[in-house]
Amino acid sequence: MANALTFPTREPHQAFRLSMLLNDSRYRSYTIQIFVLMCLMLGIAWLADNTVRNLALLGKDFSFSFLWSTAGYDINQRLIAYDTQMTHGRAALVGLLNTVVLAVLSCVLATIIGVIAGVLRLSGNPIVARLMTVYVELFRNIPLLLWILVFGAIMSEAVPAPNAFKGENATASMIFGAVAITNRGVFIPEPLFARDLGTLNLGIVEPSLNALVILLVVIGCVLVNRALMRRASQVQSQTGIRPATWWKSAIILAAPPLLLLWAFGFYLGYPELRGFNFQGGLQLRNSLIAMWLGLSIYTGAFIAENVRAGILAISRGQTEAAHALGLRPGKTMRLVILPQALRVIVPPLISQYLNITKNTSLGLAVGYMDLRSTLGGITINQTGRELEGMLLIMLIYLSLSLIISGSMNVYNARVGLKER
Amino acid sequence: MIDRNPAFVRGEMLPAREPPAGETGLLKLLRESFFKDWLSALLTVTSLIVLIWIVRSVSPWLIDSVWNANSLSECRQILGGAEGACFAVIRDRWTQLLFGFYPPTQYWRPVLAFALMLLAMAPILFPPVPRRLLWFSAAFPGLAYWLIWGGTLWLPVSAYAGLAVGAIVLRLATRLGSGVAIGLALAGALVWWFFASGAVTTALGQLLPLSLAPVTSREMGGFLLSIVIGVTGISLSLPLGIVLALGRRSKMPLVKTLSVVFIEFIRGVPLITLLFTASLLLNYFLPPGTTFDLILRVIIMVTLFATAYMAEVIRGGLAALPRGQYEAAEALGLDYWKAQRLVIMPQALKISIPGIVNSFIGLFKDTTLVVFIGLLDPIALSNSIRATTDWQGIYWELFIFIGGLFFIFCFSMSRYSMHLERRLKTEHR
């Protein structure tokens, strides 16, 4: 037995045997990977072969040229110029913009609803807390599609028709004389300019020059304000006294845009009842409103849970420590609690934003003309290009998802824990 | 100095005085919880107003509801201009909402399958139930398939026989090393399924014809369809999700890349596009002339979709586990699969219970999306009920019924997960 207890000083040199491919952990991973690779390539070849044979059988080819042929169908909500004589590609772009607008609007509203509901659910007031619990459970446990249909039904069934606004004894009235909620859509005032600079022709889109100039000025103001804040912080760290900035930033942020609006002759175009429907103003169609409310209130319930979890994750000691340092409740929240809670809240928030973007594809249920209804619906039906159309749609949604998760990950890295 | 002869010494204690009126009972409760500051007071008043408004606008509608009528116009006649719900539509059509166009004489079959499902789930969900019932849980999928789709009993039996063949081969070939044995067992089962199974089924069918009237997938609908898709997707997505999560954390670059690409692709596209792929495109990818059941295609797609989300949830649980656990398992000399089975997975799955159940609930809710590819889920049926002349223009009653049933299923799932978390909690806090 003494021999068994002596250890070889060097690893014994073993000749390579075939069984080591399976039994030796040094080689086994290569075996597995080569096997997987072979299976994968066989699978891809099989699928590709089937596709080629099926396409040949149907007498179809694989090309995206249908994107340049005339679409011939109308889209009721368009952010860029479009008519029935334009191409399928243009129709897809209109649909994509509708998807993006709906996603952005819903993300904003869902965040607002979610933060309010999440904070209120933690409040010490039993009525409010219970009410918010009911809201969260009700919306989380019933399918989104049903909620979208419910909001669609509310907009088409439970809301007055435009002619209810008519006459001396009208049964409905406009809110503040500016917003009309009717079963043909919500009419809101429209921003108009007396002095129009015209549009900028970029080939595909033609944005209004007025809007562009205002956007640039607002961005400039924000940048200047940031510089001001940075300077104030510098002064504070050098002298210990923070110079008063609130009136300076108020002027910087508000004055130039307001002056610009005045220079452009900004006014609001109010909707007016003419004949059987409202004219003027912006019409938000029922499909948009139903999708917007459905998506935001549904996702808001999920965001509320994330916010609640984020706030609960911060231990009470943090608040006490901040108070011990002499910070007031407002500053405690802003400087101590919120930055830590955000770290917990932001990652699930990103996936909620992704969910909203993907769920905009339910627009079909209420007739919202998004990417899936234009490119993935009417275009595919008209041209019979299912394969190309679905591939394109998947690619577009995939890149939208990657853009959102990429940009939110950048933000997440900024608020994230800075570890050594 | 102490006074030796005090003028007065209190013999007994005075009874405690009542606290001030504002500091006790209802008044204090009211002030502290409802009117602590102006914000709280504002919230209380607002929510009371909202509550009263909801009750006042909904209660007459519910109280005056009509349960006995054959059409919406009859309902309106009975109500005579008053506001009232017409739940007669539920009374008239509830079987359709539950079963779709399943033959009414055969309703006992899905009902029995549902009852057996509860029985089969019991040993998995609740530990006091005898373990021996797990054998029934294993047999349940085949039984449910036979009950719901009908046909001969020997089809699921011979499918199970394939599994048995695999198990026997595995037992016999264990000496050759685990990898070889698993490969041989798979090959044995596949040989059985492809070459022997059909002949055995027909032979046994002629010998002992145990069969139910076949029901086609086209006839299925309503909550039957939702539950079939949902339950199958749920029970398949968990094991597949575990495999995929392990794949994503694998040290083998190829396996890892494949898992990442699969997960990110599935998570990046909406479920609808995958369902459309199932209904429109699958014919392109399969050999010319192949057709198979639309419900099966949908189940495959829904399962793939849920698997990707499940994999991410479980990966979260794996990442949350301290490294020491992995090292301890290795130090004990456990190999990869044993370490996963005995040390890593029990803890990782416990951490990810809330996420797992959330994705179950999400999957069950997502079964409603099959309406877009023409399957008759409850929402599609509610549309078709609304399209009949009898019930044209009826919305809320149907929404309440469908939403209520979904709520019951999903809410009980989330409550069970909370119960499970409490049961498995081992930390001492």
Interface residues (C-beta under 8 A of the other chain):
Chain A: L22 N23 S29 I32 Q33 V36 L37 L40 L47 N50 T51 R53 N54 L55 L57 L120 S123 G124 N125 P126 I127 V128 L131 E137 L138 R140 N141 I142 P143 L144 L145 L146 L149 V150 A153 E157 L354 K358 N359 S361 L362 L364 A365 R372 G376 I380 E386 L387 M390 I393 M394 Y397 L398 S401 L402
Chain B: E32 S33 F34 K36 S40 L43 T44 S47 L48 V50 L51 G177 G179 V180 K251 M252 P253 L254 V255 L258 F265 R267 G268 V269 P270 L271 I272 T273 F276 T277 L280 L281 N283 Y284 F285 L286 P287 P288 I361 K365 D366 T368 L369 V371 F372 I379 G393 Y395 W396 F399 I402 G403 F406 F407 C410 F411 S414
